[in-house]
Amino acid sequence: MTTPTTTLGQAIIAARKKKGISQKDLAAAVQKEDGSGSISPQYLNDIEHDRRSPTSDQLIREFARALSVDADDLFVLAGKIPEDLRAAATDSATRVRAFKAFRKALSK
């Protein structure tokens, strides 16, 4: 789904267009974390144009679900580490080891 220069917004646009859905339809499918309804089309437009980023892990997962894409890819593009991984990285040595493995995997 991504190329070296792909941003989160570009990835969301590409996945949305691949599914053949409008911004309005995608915005309606992405639910806010507080359960108060869906995100606004303007908020989605801002994300797609890289003016804003999703404010929570839950929103990134909602985009992944609605677009049928891998949430981990969206987390990387958003520059975020999901809460479950942050909670598992309880000490500095674990975090350093994990990032070294990540860097090594990407440099192949």
N, C-alpha and C positions, 0 to 999 in steps of 0.2 A: 504494500500500500504506500510505502514512503520511499522517497529518494533522499540523498544527503542534504538537500536544501529544503525539504518539506517542513513546514511549520504545522502546529496543531490545527490552525485555521484552514490551511490548505488541505490537510488530511480529512478534515470534517467535510469540506466542500466536495472533495473527490468522492468520498463515501456516500454522501447525500445524493450527488448526481448519479452515481452508479446505481443507487436504489431507485432513482427516478422520483424523488420526493422534493417538495418545495421547502423553503425555509420555514414557512408557516406550519407545514405539516410536521417537520422535525421538531420545531419549538414546542408544538402541542404534545409531542411524544416524550419529551424530556421533562421529568418531574422534579420540582424543587425538593431540596432536602427536608424542609420543614413540613412537607405535605400540603402546602397551600395551593397547589396547582402546578401548571407547567411554566416553563420559562417564556419570556416574551420573544417575539421574532426580532426585535431590536437588539436584545442581549445576544441572541444567536448570531445576528449580523456582525456585532462587535467582535465576537469570538472568531467568526470566520475570517474577519479582516485583521485579526491579531491585535485588536485594540484592547481586548480584555481576555482574561483567562478564566476557566471555570474555577469557582471559589471553593470547591470541595471535592474530595475523592468520590463522593456519591454522584456528583454531576458528571464527572468523567466516566464513571461506570454507566450512568444513564445514556450518555452519548454512545458508548460502546454497544450497549444493549439495543438501542434504537437503530443503530447503523449496522448491526451485525459485524462488528470489528473487534479485534482483540484489545481489551482495556489496557493491557500492559504497553502496547504500542502508543496509545494515547497518553498514558502516564509519562512515558519517555519524552514525547513531543511537548508535553506541558511542563517538563522539567520538574516533575514531582515524584516523590517516592510514596507509594500507598501506605496508609496507616498500618496495615497488617505487617508490612515489612519494617516500618519504623519501629514498631513494638517488638519485633523479633530481634532487631539489632540493639541488644541491650548494653553492649560495651564497645569501646573503641576498636579493640582488636577484631571483633566480628565485622564491624563496618568496614575497616580497612581491608580485611581479607575479601569481603564481598565485592568491594569496588575494584580491587586488583583483578579478581576473576572476571568481572564485567569488562574492564579495560582490555584484558588479554583476549577475551572472546571477540571483542569488536576489532581488534587489531589483526586478526587472522585474514 
